[in-house]
Amino acid sequence: MNPKKAWAVAVKEVRQIARDPFSLFMLLGLPAFIFALYGFALNFDVRHVALGVQDRDQSAQSRELLATFVNSTYFDLVRSLPAGSDLDGATLRREVKAILVIPEGYGRELLAGRTGRVQLVLDGSDSQTATTILGYADALVQDLNLASLRRTLLQTGRSGEPPIDFRPRVYFNPELRSTQFLVPGLAGFLLMLTAVLSTAMSIVREKERGTMEQLRVAPLRTLELILGKTVPYLGLSLLATVIILVAARVLFGVAVRGSYVDLFLATLLYLIGALAWGLLISTAVESQALAFQVGLLTSLLPAVLLSGFIFQIRAMPEWLQVLTHVVPARYYLVVMRGIILKGAGLAPYWDQLAWLAGFAVVTITASSLRLARKEG
């Protein structure tokens, strides 16, 4: 292989990118825009749930229960429903998301040392949000039960300490912010998308303009052509990575806790496979429109649906879990979250890196064979 020939192709590609501002925007501006848009819009944290209350007891105990919900910042009291109100209608009209029903005698039962019963009416049309709200409500009631138990024990002269002192400690994301989990995933999905589309459309563009035949008759080996075509886009993809990391730090407060060198090496391996996959697509299609559609279909959907970015892989059917093994974003996200959130090195993720390396080798080999066959 002659490095000078590969360099000449790379210089030509850089000049072509510079003459096409739209392509440059697609490679650098669009990922940053989508990253910011998704980062703000995609959020699994549930806050400020519209809460209605039907307090039939009107006691100090019922007011304490309501204050526990409202002061938690998870719930906002928006409606007070009198006895006999249509609870189904309030949720159907989306006036409230949850309704706390406190029956008569609730406070009297508590003062007598018996169990006071309350009900939470919940809109379950959004099952994920409803499950989160139920978890919040259960935790708030448990805290209130514990405080009430302590007061009762103190009034009877007994120790007010519970038999089990449960103190959870959350590593790596103490506030349990979904942004910390989603931002690394966004980076992986955007890098796959831009890397695949850039090389897929690069070769096809040469076909449409009729310059591909000139490259084929030029004294270039297949590897020289591949390097010349992919190296510029590899550099731009790495620059896009820097932009994404800066945006993650500035906009969402997500800092890289691990080594930037480890992050660079893992990203480099991931991008090589993605660029080679785009090159393989370009050898199979003849138009930029089709290359865009195929690249979008084979990079965007798997990276979002089958990588663990949003949906847990272990919760998928077994046959679908098997399919996720061919999605490189699955392995990159594990490494990315480990380095960014946990501050880990590459050693714990050698198996994920091996899968990424295998994907890169397979795609580079396949695209080289197809280009070589066409040249022959």
KADALIN-V376094 format. One record per residue. N is the residue number from 0. RES is the residue in three letters. SS is DSSP state (2 for helix, 1 for strand, 0 for the rest). PHI is phi in whole degrees, 0 to 359 (* if undefined). D_CENTER is the distance of its C-alpha to the mean C-alpha in whole Angstrom. Layout:
[[N,RES,SS,PHI,D_CENTER] [N,RES,SS,PHI,D_CENTER]]
This chain:
[[0,MET,0,*,41] [1,ASN,0,256,42] [2,PRO,2,300,39] [3,LYS,2,296,41] [4,LYS,2,292,40] [5,ALA,2,297,37] [6,TRP,2,295,37] [7,ALA,2,297,39] [8,VAL,2,295,36] [9,ALA,2,294,33] [10,VAL,2,297,36] [11,LYS,2,300,36] [12,GLU,2,293,32] [13,VAL,2,296,32] [14,ARG,2,297,35] [15,GLN,2,293,33] [16,ILE,2,294,30] [17,ALA,2,296,32] [18,ARG,0,279,34] [19,ASP,0,239,31] [20,PRO,2,300,29] [21,PHE,2,295,27] [22,SER,2,296,26] [23,LEU,2,296,25] [24,PHE,2,294,23] [25,MET,2,298,21] [26,LEU,2,275,20] [27,LEU,2,243,20] [28,GLY,2,288,20] [29,LEU,2,297,18] [30,PRO,2,301,14] [31,ALA,2,294,15] [32,PHE,2,294,16] [33,ILE,2,295,13] [34,PHE,2,299,10] [35,ALA,2,294,13] [36,LEU,2,296,13] [37,TYR,2,292,9] [38,GLY,2,299,9] [39,PHE,2,278,12] [40,ALA,2,278,11] [41,LEU,0,272,8] [42,ASN,0,211,9] [43,PHE,0,267,10] [44,ASP,0,289,13] [45,VAL,0,252,16] [46,ARG,0,224,19] [47,HIS,0,54,22] [48,VAL,1,290,23] [49,ALA,1,292,26] [50,LEU,1,248,29] [51,GLY,1,253,32] [52,VAL,1,225,35] [53,GLN,1,240,38] [54,ASP,1,263,40] [55,ARG,0,273,43] [56,ASP,0,265,45] [57,GLN,0,53,44] [58,SER,0,248,45] [59,ALA,2,297,44] [60,GLN,2,290,42] [61,SER,2,292,40] [62,ARG,2,292,39] [63,GLU,2,295,38] [64,LEU,2,297,36] [65,LEU,2,296,34] [66,ALA,2,297,34] [67,THR,2,300,32] [68,PHE,2,291,29] [69,VAL,2,290,30] [70,ASN,0,286,30] [71,SER,0,285,26] [72,THR,0,73,25] [73,TYR,0,279,23] [74,PHE,1,238,25] [75,ASP,1,241,27] [76,LEU,1,286,31] [77,VAL,1,245,32] [78,ARG,1,212,34] [79,SER,1,248,37] [80,LEU,0,260,39] [81,PRO,0,289,42] [82,ALA,0,300,44] [83,GLY,0,88,44] [84,SER,0,291,41] [85,ASP,0,277,39] [86,LEU,2,291,36] [87,ASP,2,299,35] [88,GLY,2,294,35] [89,ALA,2,295,33] [90,THR,2,284,30] [91,LEU,2,295,31] [92,ARG,0,279,32] [93,ARG,0,61,28] [94,GLU,0,287,30] [95,VAL,0,222,29] [96,LYS,0,263,26] [97,ALA,1,214,28] [98,ILE,1,231,31] [99,LEU,1,266,33] [100,VAL,1,254,36] [101,ILE,1,246,39] [102,PRO,0,284,42] [103,GLU,0,295,46] [104,GLY,0,86,47] [105,TYR,2,299,43] [106,GLY,2,294,45] [107,ARG,2,296,48] [108,GLU,2,295,47] [109,LEU,2,295,45] [110,LEU,2,295,48] [111,ALA,0,276,50] [112,GLY,0,82,47] [113,ARG,0,259,46] [114,THR,0,278,43] [115,GLY,0,268,41] [116,ARG,0,259,39] [117,VAL,1,228,37] [118,GLN,1,228,34] [119,LEU,1,245,31] [120,VAL,1,269,31] [121,LEU,1,231,27] [122,ASP,0,282,26] [123,GLY,0,261,24] [124,SER,0,296,23] [125,ASP,0,256,19] [126,SER,2,296,19] [127,GLN,2,293,16] [128,THR,2,295,17] [129,ALA,2,297,20] [130,THR,2,297,20] [131,THR,2,295,18] [132,ILE,2,297,21] [133,LEU,2,299,23] [134,GLY,2,296,22] [135,TYR,2,300,23] [136,ALA,2,298,26] [137,ASP,2,297,27] [138,ALA,2,295,26] [139,LEU,2,294,28] [140,VAL,2,293,31] [141,GLN,2,297,31] [142,ASP,2,297,31] [143,LEU,2,293,34] [144,ASN,2,299,36] [145,LEU,2,295,36] [146,ALA,2,296,37] [147,SER,2,294,40] [148,LEU,2,296,41] [149,ARG,2,296,42] [150,ARG,2,297,44] [151,THR,2,296,46] [152,LEU,2,294,46] [153,LEU,2,294,48] [154,GLN,2,293,50] [155,THR,0,270,51] [156,GLY,0,83,52] [157,ARG,0,262,49] [158,SER,0,295,47] [159,GLY,0,268,44] [160,GLU,0,271,41] [161,PRO,0,290,39] [162,PRO,0,292,40] [163,ILE,0,240,36] [164,ASP,0,263,34] [165,PHE,0,264,31] [166,ARG,0,231,29] [167,PRO,0,289,25] [168,ARG,0,225,23] [169,VAL,0,257,20] [170,TYR,0,273,19] [171,PHE,0,72,16] [172,ASN,0,213,15] [173,PRO,0,302,18] [174,GLU,0,276,17] [175,LEU,0,55,14] [176,ARG,0,281,12] [177,SER,2,293,8] [178,THR,2,299,8] [179,GLN,2,299,9] [180,PHE,2,277,6] [181,LEU,2,277,3] [182,VAL,2,299,6] [183,PRO,2,300,7] [184,GLY,2,294,4] [185,LEU,2,299,5] [186,ALA,2,299,8] [187,GLY,2,296,9] [188,PHE,2,291,8] [189,LEU,2,289,11] [190,LEU,2,294,13] [191,MET,2,298,14] [192,LEU,2,297,14] [193,THR,2,290,17] [194,ALA,2,293,18] [195,VAL,2,295,19] [196,LEU,2,293,20] [197,SER,2,296,22] [198,THR,2,284,25] [199,ALA,2,299,25] [200,MET,2,277,26] [201,SER,2,295,28] [202,ILE,2,293,31] [203,VAL,2,295,31] [204,ARG,2,299,32] [205,GLU,2,297,35] [206,LYS,2,296,36] [207,GLU,2,293,36] [208,ARG,2,274,38] [209,GLY,0,80,40] [210,THR,0,270,40] [211,MET,2,293,38] [212,GLU,2,295,42] [213,GLN,2,295,43] [214,LEU,2,293,40] [215,ARG,2,289,41] [216,VAL,2,274,45] [217,ALA,0,288,44] [218,PRO,0,286,45] [219,LEU,0,240,41] [220,ARG,0,278,40] [221,THR,2,300,37] [222,LEU,2,294,35] [223,GLU,2,295,36] [224,LEU,2,294,35] [225,ILE,2,297,32] [226,LEU,2,297,31] [227,GLY,2,297,33] [228,LYS,2,279,30] [229,THR,2,263,27] [230,VAL,2,301,28] [231,PRO,2,301,28] [232,TYR,2,287,24] [233,LEU,2,295,23] [234,GLY,2,296,24] [235,LEU,2,293,23] [236,SER,2,293,19] [237,LEU,2,293,20] [238,LEU,2,296,21] [239,ALA,2,297,18] [240,THR,2,298,16] [241,VAL,2,298,18] [242,ILE,2,298,17] [243,ILE,2,295,14] [244,LEU,2,294,14] [245,VAL,2,295,17] [246,ALA,2,297,15] [247,ALA,2,298,13] [248,ARG,2,288,16] [249,VAL,2,285,18] [250,LEU,2,275,16] [251,PHE,2,238,13] [252,GLY,0,69,15] [253,VAL,0,266,13] [254,ALA,0,259,16] [255,VAL,0,278,16] [256,ARG,0,273,18] [257,GLY,0,266,19] [258,SER,0,276,21] [259,TYR,2,291,21] [260,VAL,2,294,23] [261,ASP,2,298,21] [262,LEU,2,296,18] [263,PHE,2,295,20] [264,LEU,2,295,21] [265,ALA,2,295,18] [266,THR,2,293,17] [267,LEU,2,299,20] [268,LEU,2,296,20] [269,TYR,2,296,17] [270,LEU,2,290,18] [271,ILE,2,300,22] [272,GLY,2,295,21] [273,ALA,2,294,19] [274,LEU,2,295,22] [275,ALA,2,294,24] [276,TRP,2,295,22] [277,GLY,2,297,23] [278,LEU,2,295,26] [279,LEU,2,296,27] [280,ILE,2,298,26] [281,SER,2,295,28] [282,THR,0,282,31] [283,ALA,0,255,31] [284,VAL,0,238,31] [285,GLU,0,239,33] [286,SER,0,224,32] [287,GLN,2,294,29] [288,ALA,2,297,28] [289,LEU,2,291,27] [290,ALA,2,298,26] [291,PHE,2,296,23] [292,GLN,2,294,23] [293,VAL,2,293,23] [294,GLY,2,297,20] [295,LEU,2,294,18] [296,LEU,2,293,18] [297,THR,2,269,18] [298,SER,2,243,15] [299,LEU,2,292,13] [300,LEU,2,297,13] [301,PRO,2,298,13] [302,ALA,2,293,10] [303,VAL,2,271,8] [304,LEU,2,268,10] [305,LEU,0,243,12] [306,SER,0,256,9] [307,GLY,0,87,8] [308,PHE,0,298,4] [309,ILE,0,241,5] [310,PHE,0,256,9] [311,GLN,0,293,11] [312,ILE,2,294,13] [313,ARG,2,292,16] [314,ALA,2,274,16] [315,MET,0,278,17] [316,PRO,0,301,20] [317,GLU,2,299,22] [318,TRP,2,294,23] [319,LEU,2,284,19] [320,GLN,2,298,18] [321,VAL,2,297,21] [322,LEU,2,295,19] [323,THR,2,294,16] [324,HIS,2,292,18] [325,VAL,2,263,19] [326,VAL,0,261,15] [327,PRO,2,296,15] [328,ALA,2,298,11] [329,ARG,2,302,11] [330,TYR,2,282,14] [331,TYR,2,294,12] [332,LEU,2,295,9] [333,VAL,2,297,11] [334,VAL,2,294,14] [335,MET,2,299,11] [336,ARG,2,292,10] [337,GLY,2,295,14] [338,ILE,2,286,15] [339,ILE,2,285,13] [340,LEU,2,271,13] [341,LYS,2,262,16] [342,GLY,0,72,18] [343,ALA,0,278,19] [344,GLY,0,267,21] [345,LEU,0,273,21] [346,ALA,2,303,24] [347,PRO,2,290,21] [348,TYR,2,240,19] [349,TRP,2,295,22] [350,ASP,2,290,22] [351,GLN,2,295,18] [352,LEU,2,293,20] [353,ALA,2,294,23] [354,TRP,2,296,21] [355,LEU,2,296,19] [356,ALA,2,296,23] [357,GLY,2,297,24] [358,PHE,2,298,22] [359,ALA,2,296,23] [360,VAL,2,296,27] [361,VAL,2,296,27] [362,THR,2,291,25] [363,ILE,2,296,28] [364,THR,2,297,31] [365,ALA,2,296,30] [366,SER,2,292,30] [367,SER,2,294,33] [368,LEU,2,295,35] [369,ARG,2,291,34] [370,LEU,2,294,35] [371,ALA,2,296,38] [372,ARG,2,292,39] [373,LYS,2,289,39] [374,GLU,2,292,41] [375,GLY,0,289,44]]
